[in-house]
Amino acid sequence: MAILDSGGVTMPTENGGGEFADLDTLRRRKSRSDSNEPLSDSAPGTDAFPSDDVGAPSDARDRIDSAVDDAQGTANLAGDNGGDTEIRETGGGGGGGEARGDADTRYTYRPSVPAHRRARESPLSSDAIFKQSHAGLFNLCVVVLIAVNSRLIIENLMKYGWLIRTDFWFSSTSLRDWPLFMCCISLSIFPLAAFTVEKLVLQKCISEPVVIILHIIITMTEVLYPVYVTLRCDSAFLSGVTLMLLTCIVWLKLVSYAHTSYDIRTLANSADKANPEVSYYVSLKSLAYFMVAPTLCYQLSYPRSPCIRKGWVARQFAKLVIFTGFMGFIIEQYINPIVRNSKHPLKGDLLYAIERVLKLSVPNLYVWLCMFYCFFHLWLNILAELLCFGDREFYKDWWNAKSVGDYWRMWNMPVHKWMVRHIYFPCLRSKIPKVPAIIIAFLVSAVFHELCIAVPCRLFNLWAFMGIMFQVPLVFITNYLQERFGSMVGNMVFWFIFCIFGQPMCVLLYYHDLMNRKGSMA
């Protein structure tokens, strides 16, 4: 083995010892040797440029050239690695490679060369751990995760058998869910109604207050109509959730369309408008594109991608099918048995409730991560690719969130941009203080979370609503912990609240309330 360092190399002396020379010295010697070579050829014995290397044998000059090249390579290697000492084997090839290896061994890597030149930290020390790449450890964690969970899946199947049933998702009366399907189709009426209102105001057929009233009626009807249909029909849980999610998405888009159109209309009619090129016009094509695009914020044009990658879409769709099936497997094989064998967390033994919540936390975390990957990464990117939608920042690195507030700003970018654009900053412009503006934004989010869960379950115990509103004090608590103890503490609190305590507790609460409701009806 040979030690490489950028500090210098050892050169031979006449008495067979070693002289430590730095890189600049070697370069000067090499340049002097090269410049004197033609003089010695034309006038042997001439001392026109006296130096240590004039008249030296050719093998000595070769050794100098070899040492300079070795030192240059060493400097490059050290520069690539921050000046750290590297160790490599000098392989002996044939011909010139073997001579080069001999020169390295004889003159460059002498025991007199210092191996320790400066103070350095171990890679896993507290001062250096976040300056290192942990890609290898990440791969190890993935391998261990796959191995451990594969064993658990096999053990579960051997012990309990195949527990997957479909009646939780699609009941025997699923074919009678056609009113919900028809309701989904009829939601397209409301964007057309909003477009008609904007067309009428463009033609100055109605006044501005009438426009506002009509948009309020349209948006409120768009929400209440699907809620009524879902509550009237004894539909499967999945059908009800799908309809309510679609209803919330259409409502958010309608609000953005009405609010943005009003703002453009105001700027176009303003005498002191900031951008004189702003003009108000109504386009059915832009509205239709907006209603199917993976965004909640309306604008007249969007960044576009040049083409559709059909092979890429096929691969992403295959991933979507696989991860959706895996998510259903975890729900039916793990979560449902755990929940069915549990008691109401607020009506039994405290230690038993904690044990159930902890047991449910791991499969619930897997389902949540699969849901995020399937919807925010796979489905939204597939939709964006098919529509050539260019801005695909559907999420940020929320897993590195230092506080609960960071998480809500990063994990769902379409909703975050909508909240900032249509709730938070309009509140600030209306002279509402920052904290009440944050509370209003969370209030809107809590109402729609409650609708998406309570309406399909036909339970209005406000667990989802209270869970979202509970985030408001957690935002300020985790911000304080981050400032007081650093980002790692805030990140750990975030993971504990969402994955260990919050979501499993909500699952248990809704399940037992739903079972109690069905038992009382029976």
C-alpha positions as CSV (number, residue, x, y, z in Angstrom):
1,M,0.0,0.0,0.0
2,A,1.1,3.5,-0.6
3,I,0.1,6.7,1.1
4,L,-0.8,9.7,-1.0
5,D,-0.8,13.2,0.4
6,S,-0.5,16.6,-1.1
7,G,2.1,17.8,1.3
8,G,5.2,16.7,-0.7
9,V,7.3,13.8,-1.8
10,T,10.7,12.3,-0.9
11,M,13.6,12.8,-3.4
12,P,16.8,10.7,-3.4
13,T,20.1,12.3,-2.4
14,E,23.6,11.3,-3.2
15,N,24.1,9.4,0.0
16,G,21.0,7.3,-0.6
17,G,18.8,9.1,1.9
18,G,15.7,11.0,1.3
19,E,15.0,14.7,0.9
20,F,11.5,16.0,1.5
21,A,10.5,18.3,-1.3
22,D,7.2,20.1,-1.9
23,L,5.4,20.4,-5.2
24,D,6.8,23.8,-6.2
25,T,10.4,22.7,-5.6
26,L,9.8,19.7,-7.9
27,R,8.3,21.9,-10.6
28,R,11.3,24.3,-10.5
29,R,13.7,21.5,-10.7
30,K,11.9,19.9,-13.6
31,S,11.7,23.2,-15.5
32,R,15.4,23.9,-15.0
33,S,16.2,20.4,-16.1
34,D,14.1,20.8,-19.3
35,S,15.6,24.2,-20.1
36,N,19.2,23.0,-19.7
37,E,18.9,19.8,-21.7
38,P,19.4,21.4,-25.2
39,L,22.4,23.4,-23.8
40,S,24.1,20.3,-22.6
41,D,23.5,18.6,-25.9
42,S,24.9,21.5,-28.0
43,A,27.8,22.4,-25.7
44,P,28.7,19.6,-23.3
45,G,30.2,20.7,-20.1
46,T,28.8,24.2,-20.4
47,D,27.6,25.8,-17.2
48,A,25.5,28.7,-18.7
49,F,22.6,28.0,-16.2
50,P,24.1,26.5,-13.1
51,S,21.6,24.4,-11.1
52,D,21.5,21.2,-9.1
53,D,20.2,19.2,-12.1
54,V,22.5,20.5,-14.9
55,G,24.6,17.7,-16.3
56,A,22.6,15.1,-14.2
57,P,22.1,11.7,-15.8
58,S,18.9,11.1,-17.8
59,D,17.7,8.6,-15.3
60,A,17.8,11.3,-12.5
61,R,15.8,13.6,-14.7
62,D,13.3,10.9,-15.3
63,R,13.0,10.3,-11.6
64,I,12.3,14.1,-11.1
65,D,9.7,14.0,-13.8
66,S,8.1,10.9,-12.2
67,A,8.1,12.5,-8.8
68,V,6.5,15.7,-10.2
69,D,3.8,13.8,-12.0
70,D,3.2,11.7,-8.9
71,A,3.0,14.9,-6.7
72,Q,0.6,16.5,-9.2
73,G,-1.7,13.5,-9.2
74,T,-1.5,13.4,-5.4
75,A,-2.4,17.1,-5.3
76,N,-5.4,16.5,-7.5
77,L,-6.5,13.6,-5.5
78,A,-6.1,15.5,-2.3
79,G,-8.0,18.4,-3.7
80,D,-10.9,16.2,-4.7
81,N,-11.0,14.8,-1.1
82,G,-10.6,18.0,0.9
83,G,-6.9,17.4,1.6
84,D,-7.5,14.1,3.4
85,T,-4.9,11.4,3.2
86,E,-5.8,8.6,0.7
87,I,-4.4,5.1,0.5
88,R,-4.1,3.2,-2.7
89,E,-2.3,0.1,-4.1
90,T,0.4,0.7,-6.7
91,G,-0.2,-2.0,-9.2
92,G,2.7,-3.1,-11.2
93,G,1.8,-3.2,-14.9
94,G,4.1,-4.1,-17.8
95,G,6.8,-1.9,-19.3
96,G,6.6,1.8,-18.3
97,G,3.9,1.0,-15.7
98,E,6.3,-1.3,-13.9
99,A,9.0,1.3,-13.9
100,R,6.6,3.9,-12.7
101,G,5.5,1.7,-9.9
102,D,9.1,1.1,-8.9
103,A,9.7,4.9,-8.9
104,D,6.7,5.4,-6.7
105,T,7.8,2.8,-4.2
106,R,11.5,3.8,-4.1
107,Y,11.3,7.6,-4.0
108,T,7.8,8.8,-3.2
109,Y,6.3,6.8,-0.4
110,R,9.1,6.7,2.0
111,P,8.5,6.0,5.8
112,S,9.9,9.5,6.4
113,V,6.8,11.1,4.8
114,P,4.4,12.1,7.6
115,A,1.1,10.2,7.6
116,H,-0.7,12.6,10.0
117,R,-0.6,16.2,9.1
118,R,-3.6,17.9,10.7
119,A,-6.4,17.4,13.2
120,R,-9.4,15.6,11.8
121,E,-12.7,14.4,13.2
122,S,-14.1,10.8,12.8
123,P,-16.9,10.7,10.2
124,L,-19.5,9.8,12.8
125,S,-18.5,12.4,15.4
126,S,-21.1,15.1,16.2
127,D,-19.1,17.8,14.4
128,A,-18.7,15.8,11.1
129,I,-21.7,13.5,10.9
130,F,-23.8,15.9,8.8
131,K,-20.9,16.7,6.5
132,Q,-20.7,13.2,5.3
133,S,-22.6,11.3,2.6
134,H,-24.8,8.5,4.2
135,A,-25.9,6.9,0.9
136,G,-24.4,3.5,2.0
137,L,-26.2,3.6,5.3
138,F,-29.4,4.5,3.6
139,N,-29.0,1.5,1.3
140,L,-28.4,-0.7,4.4
141,C,-31.6,0.6,6.0
142,V,-33.5,-0.1,2.9
143,V,-32.2,-3.7,2.7
144,V,-32.8,-4.3,6.5
145,L,-36.3,-2.8,6.1
146,I,-37.2,-5.1,3.2
147,A,-35.8,-8.1,5.0
148,V,-37.5,-7.5,8.3
149,N,-40.9,-6.7,6.8
150,S,-40.7,-9.6,4.4
151,R,-40.2,-11.9,7.4
152,L,-43.1,-10.3,9.3
153,I,-45.4,-10.6,6.2
154,I,-44.6,-14.3,5.8
155,E,-45.0,-14.9,9.6
156,N,-48.4,-13.1,9.5
157,L,-49.6,-15.1,6.5
158,M,-48.5,-18.4,8.2
159,K,-50.2,-17.5,11.5
160,Y,-53.5,-15.9,10.4
161,G,-53.9,-16.8,6.8
162,W,-55.3,-14.6,4.0
163,L,-57.4,-11.9,5.8
164,I,-58.2,-9.6,2.9
165,R,-61.9,-9.0,2.3
166,T,-63.5,-6.5,-0.1
167,D,-66.7,-5.6,1.7
168,F,-65.0,-2.8,3.6
169,W,-64.2,-1.1,0.3
170,F,-66.9,-2.4,-1.9
171,S,-70.0,-3.7,-0.2
172,S,-72.6,-6.0,-1.8
173,T,-74.6,-2.9,-2.6
174,S,-71.8,-1.2,-4.4
175,L,-73.7,-1.3,-7.7
176,R,-76.3,0.8,-6.0
177,D,-73.8,3.6,-5.5
178,W,-74.7,4.9,-9.0
179,P,-76.2,8.1,-7.4
180,L,-72.7,9.0,-6.2
181,F,-71.3,8.3,-9.6
182,M,-73.9,10.5,-11.3
183,C,-73.1,13.2,-8.7
184,C,-69.5,13.1,-9.7
185,I,-70.3,13.6,-13.3
186,S,-72.8,16.4,-12.6
187,L,-70.1,18.4,-10.7
188,S,-69.0,19.7,-14.1
189,I,-72.1,21.9,-14.1
190,F,-70.7,24.2,-11.5
191,P,-67.5,25.3,-13.5
192,L,-69.8,26.1,-16.4
193,A,-72.0,28.2,-14.2
194,A,-69.0,30.1,-12.9
195,F,-67.9,30.7,-16.5
196,T,-71.3,32.0,-17.4
197,V,-71.2,34.5,-14.5
198,E,-67.8,35.7,-15.6
199,K,-69.0,36.0,-19.2
200,L,-72.0,38.1,-18.1
201,V,-69.8,40.5,-16.0
202,L,-67.5,40.9,-19.0
203,Q,-70.4,42.0,-21.1
204,K,-71.5,44.3,-18.3
205,C,-74.8,42.5,-17.9
206,I,-74.5,42.2,-14.1
207,S,-72.8,44.4,-11.5
208,E,-70.0,43.4,-9.2
209,P,-72.0,42.7,-6.1
210,V,-74.3,40.4,-8.1
211,V,-71.2,38.5,-9.3
212,I,-70.0,38.0,-5.8
213,I,-73.4,36.7,-4.7
214,L,-73.7,34.3,-7.6
215,H,-70.2,32.9,-7.0
216,I,-71.1,32.3,-3.3
217,I,-74.3,30.5,-4.3
218,I,-72.4,28.3,-6.9
219,T,-69.7,27.3,-4.5
220,M,-72.0,26.6,-1.6
221,T,-74.3,24.5,-3.8
222,E,-71.3,22.6,-5.1
223,V,-70.5,21.4,-1.5
224,L,-74.0,20.8,-0.1
225,Y,-75.3,18.8,-3.1
226,P,-72.7,16.0,-2.8
227,V,-73.0,16.0,1.0
228,Y,-76.8,15.5,0.7
229,V,-76.4,12.7,-1.9
230,T,-73.8,10.8,0.2
231,L,-75.9,11.0,3.4
232,R,-79.0,9.8,1.6
233,C,-77.3,6.8,-0.1
234,D,-76.0,3.8,1.9
235,S,-72.9,3.7,-0.1
236,A,-69.5,2.0,0.5
237,F,-66.9,3.9,2.4
238,L,-64.5,4.3,-0.6
239,S,-67.2,5.6,-2.9
240,G,-68.2,8.3,-0.4
241,V,-64.5,9.3,0.3
242,T,-63.9,9.6,-3.5
243,L,-66.9,11.8,-4.0
244,M,-66.1,14.1,-1.1
245,L,-62.4,14.5,-2.2
246,L,-63.6,15.4,-5.7
247,T,-66.1,17.8,-4.2
248,C,-63.5,19.6,-2.1
249,I,-61.1,19.8,-5.1
250,V,-63.8,21.3,-7.4
251,W,-64.8,23.8,-4.6
252,L,-61.2,25.0,-4.2
253,K,-60.8,25.4,-7.9
254,L,-64.1,27.4,-8.2
255,V,-63.0,29.7,-5.4
256,S,-59.6,30.3,-7.0
257,Y,-61.3,30.9,-10.4
258,A,-63.7,33.5,-8.9
259,H,-61.1,35.2,-6.8
260,T,-58.5,35.4,-9.5
261,S,-61.0,36.7,-12.1
262,Y,-62.1,39.3,-9.6
263,D,-58.5,40.4,-9.0
264,I,-57.7,40.6,-12.7
265,R,-60.9,42.5,-13.4
266,T,-59.9,45.0,-10.6
267,L,-56.4,45.5,-12.0
268,A,-57.7,45.9,-15.5
269,N,-60.1,48.6,-14.4
270,S,-57.7,50.3,-12.1
271,A,-56.2,53.6,-13.2
272,D,-52.9,53.1,-11.3
273,K,-52.5,49.5,-12.1
274,A,-48.9,48.2,-11.7
275,N,-48.9,46.2,-15.0
276,P,-50.5,48.1,-17.9
277,E,-50.6,45.0,-20.0
278,V,-53.1,43.3,-17.6
279,S,-56.4,42.8,-19.5
280,Y,-59.5,40.9,-18.4
281,Y,-60.9,38.3,-20.7
282,V,-62.8,35.0,-20.2
283,S,-61.7,31.8,-21.9
284,L,-63.6,28.5,-21.6
285,K,-60.5,26.7,-22.8
286,S,-58.3,28.0,-20.0
287,L,-61.0,27.2,-17.5
288,A,-61.4,23.6,-18.8
289,Y,-57.7,23.1,-18.7
290,F,-57.5,24.4,-15.1
291,M,-60.3,22.1,-13.9
292,V,-58.4,19.0,-14.9
293,A,-54.8,20.3,-14.3
294,P,-53.0,19.2,-11.1
295,T,-53.2,22.6,-9.5
296,L,-55.7,24.5,-7.4
297,C,-54.6,28.0,-8.4
298,Y,-56.2,29.5,-11.5
299,Q,-54.2,31.5,-14.0
300,L,-54.6,32.3,-17.6
301,S,-51.6,30.3,-18.7
302,Y,-49.2,27.7,-17.1
303,P,-45.7,26.5,-17.8
304,R,-45.9,23.7,-20.3
305,S,-43.6,20.7,-21.0
306,P,-42.7,20.0,-24.6
307,C,-44.1,16.5,-25.1
308,I,-45.7,13.5,-23.5
309,R,-43.3,10.6,-22.6
310,K,-45.5,7.6,-23.1
311,G,-43.1,5.1,-21.8
312,W,-42.5,7.1,-18.7
313,V,-46.3,7.4,-18.1
314,A,-46.6,3.6,-18.5
315,R,-43.9,3.0,-15.9
316,Q,-45.4,5.4,-13.4
317,F,-48.8,3.9,-13.9
318,A,-47.4,0.4,-13.2
319,K,-45.9,1.7,-10.0
320,L,-49.2,3.3,-9.1
321,V,-51.0,-0.1,-9.4
322,I,-48.3,-1.9,-7.4
323,F,-48.2,0.6,-4.5
324,T,-52.0,0.9,-4.4
325,G,-52.2,-2.9,-4.1
326,F,-49.6,-2.9,-1.4
327,M,-51.4,-0.2,0.5
328,G,-54.7,-2.3,0.4
329,F,-52.8,-5.4,1.5
330,I,-51.5,-3.6,4.6
331,I,-54.9,-2.2,5.5
332,E,-56.7,-5.5,5.2
333,Q,-54.0,-7.8,6.5
334,Y,-52.7,-5.7,9.4
335,I,-54.7,-2.5,10.3
336,N,-58.2,-4.0,10.2
337,P,-57.4,-7.0,12.5
338,I,-55.6,-4.7,14.9
339,V,-58.5,-2.2,15.0
340,R,-61.2,-4.9,15.3
341,N,-59.4,-6.5,18.3
342,S,-59.1,-3.2,20.1
343,K,-61.3,-1.2,22.4
344,H,-62.3,2.4,22.3
345,P,-59.2,4.4,23.3
346,L,-61.1,6.8,25.5
347,K,-63.2,4.2,27.3
348,G,-60.8,1.5,28.4
349,D,-57.5,0.9,30.2
350,L,-54.9,3.6,29.4
351,L,-52.0,1.2,29.0
352,Y,-54.1,-1.0,26.7
353,A,-54.9,2.0,24.6
354,I,-51.3,3.0,24.4
355,E,-50.3,-0.5,23.3
356,R,-52.9,-0.5,20.6
357,V,-51.9,2.9,19.3
358,L,-48.2,1.8,19.2
359,K,-49.0,-1.5,17.5
360,L,-51.1,0.4,14.9
361,S,-48.5,3.1,14.3
362,V,-46.1,1.1,12.1
363,P,-48.6,-0.2,9.5
364,N,-50.5,3.1,9.6
365,L,-47.2,4.8,8.8
366,Y,-46.6,2.5,5.8
367,V,-50.1,3.2,4.5
368,W,-49.7,6.9,4.9
369,L,-46.3,6.9,3.0
370,C,-47.8,4.8,0.3
371,M,-50.7,7.1,0.0
372,F,-48.4,10.1,-0.3
373,Y,-46.2,8.4,-2.9
374,C,-49.2,7.2,-5.0
375,F,-51.1,10.4,-5.0
376,F,-48.6,13.3,-4.8
377,H,-45.8,11.7,-6.7
378,L,-47.2,9.1,-9.1
379,W,-50.8,10.3,-9.9
380,L,-50.1,14.0,-10.0
381,N,-47.0,13.5,-12.2
382,I,-49.0,11.2,-14.5
383,L,-51.7,13.8,-14.8
384,A,-49.1,16.6,-15.4
385,E,-47.4,14.6,-18.1
386,L,-50.6,13.8,-19.9
387,L,-51.6,17.5,-19.8
388,C,-48.0,18.8,-20.4
389,F,-48.2,20.7,-17.2
390,G,-44.8,22.1,-16.4
391,D,-44.7,23.1,-12.7
392,R,-44.5,19.8,-10.9
393,E,-43.5,20.9,-7.4
394,F,-46.4,19.0,-5.8
395,Y,-44.4,18.6,-2.6
396,K,-41.1,19.5,-1.0
397,D,-38.8,17.6,1.4
398,W,-41.4,17.6,4.2
399,W,-39.6,14.6,5.9
400,N,-37.0,17.1,6.9
401,A,-39.6,19.5,8.5
402,K,-38.1,21.2,11.6
403,S,-41.5,22.0,12.9
404,V,-45.2,21.3,12.4
405,G,-45.5,24.6,10.5
406,D,-42.7,23.5,8.1
407,Y,-44.6,20.3,7.5
408,W,-47.8,22.0,6.5
409,R,-45.9,24.3,4.2
410,M,-44.1,21.5,2.3
411,W,-46.1,18.3,2.2
412,N,-49.0,19.4,0.0
413,M,-47.9,22.3,-2.2
414,P,-51.1,22.7,-4.3
415,V,-53.2,23.2,-1.1
416,H,-50.5,25.4,0.5
417,K,-50.3,27.7,-2.5
418,W,-54.1,27.9,-2.5
419,M,-54.2,28.8,1.2
420,V,-51.4,31.4,0.8
421,R,-53.0,32.9,-2.3
422,H,-56.7,33.0,-1.3
423,I,-56.8,32.9,2.5
424,Y,-53.6,33.9,4.3
425,F,-52.5,37.0,2.3
426,P,-56.0,38.3,1.7
427,C,-56.4,38.3,5.5
428,L,-53.2,40.2,5.9
429,R,-54.2,42.7,3.3
430,S,-57.5,43.1,5.2
431,K,-55.4,44.2,8.3
432,I,-56.0,40.9,10.1
433,P,-52.9,40.0,12.3
434,K,-50.7,37.1,11.4
435,V,-51.8,34.7,14.1
436,P,-55.5,35.0,13.4
437,A,-54.8,34.6,9.7
438,I,-53.0,31.3,10.5
439,I,-56.0,30.2,12.6
440,I,-58.4,31.0,9.8
441,A,-56.3,29.0,7.3
442,F,-56.3,26.0,9.6
443,L,-60.0,26.4,10.2
444,V,-60.7,26.1,6.5
445,S,-58.5,23.0,6.3
446,A,-60.2,21.5,9.4
447,V,-63.7,21.9,7.9
448,F,-62.7,20.1,4.7
449,H,-60.9,17.3,6.6
450,E,-64.0,16.8,8.6
451,L,-66.2,16.7,5.5
452,C,-64.0,14.1,3.7
453,I,-64.1,11.7,6.7
454,A,-67.3,12.4,8.6
455,V,-69.7,12.5,5.7
456,P,-68.7,9.0,4.2
457,C,-68.7,7.6,7.8
458,R,-71.9,9.5,8.6
459,L,-70.3,10.5,11.9
460,F,-70.0,14.1,13.1
461,N,-67.9,13.7,16.2
462,L,-65.4,16.3,15.0
463,W,-62.4,14.2,15.6
464,A,-60.8,15.3,12.3
465,F,-61.7,18.9,12.9
466,M,-60.2,18.9,16.4
467,G,-57.1,17.0,15.1
468,I,-56.4,19.8,12.5
469,M,-57.1,22.6,14.9
470,F,-54.8,21.0,17.4
471,Q,-52.0,21.7,14.9
472,V,-52.2,25.5,15.6
473,P,-50.6,25.3,19.1
474,L,-48.2,22.6,17.9
475,V,-46.9,25.1,15.3
476,F,-45.9,27.5,18.0
477,I,-44.6,24.8,20.3
478,T,-42.4,23.2,17.7
479,N,-41.1,26.6,16.6
480,Y,-40.1,27.2,20.1
481,L,-38.4,23.8,20.4
482,Q,-36.6,24.4,17.1
483,E,-35.2,27.7,18.3
484,R,-34.4,26.4,21.8
485,F,-32.9,23.0,21.0
486,G,-32.2,22.9,17.3
487,S,-33.8,21.4,14.2
488,M,-33.4,17.8,15.2
489,V,-35.8,18.1,18.2
490,G,-38.5,19.7,16.1
491,N,-38.2,17.0,13.5
492,M,-38.5,14.2,16.0
493,V,-41.5,15.9,17.6
494,F,-43.2,16.2,14.2
495,W,-42.7,12.5,13.4
496,F,-43.9,11.4,16.8
497,I,-47.1,13.5,16.6
498,F,-48.1,12.5,13.1
499,C,-47.0,8.9,12.9
500,I,-46.9,7.5,16.5
501,F,-49.8,9.4,18.2
502,G,-52.0,11.4,15.9
503,Q,-53.1,9.3,13.0
504,P,-53.4,5.9,14.8
505,M,-55.5,7.6,17.5
506,C,-57.8,9.1,14.8
507,V,-58.2,5.7,13.1
508,L,-59.2,4.0,16.4
509,L,-61.6,6.8,17.3
510,Y,-63.4,6.7,14.0
511,Y,-63.5,2.9,13.7
512,H,-65.1,2.4,17.1
513,D,-67.5,5.2,16.7
514,L,-68.5,3.7,13.3
515,M,-68.9,0.2,14.8
516,N,-71.0,1.6,17.7
517,R,-73.2,3.5,15.2
518,K,-73.8,0.3,13.1
519,G,-74.5,-1.7,16.3
520,S,-77.1,0.8,17.5
521,M,-78.7,0.8,14.0
522,A,-78.9,-3.0,14.0
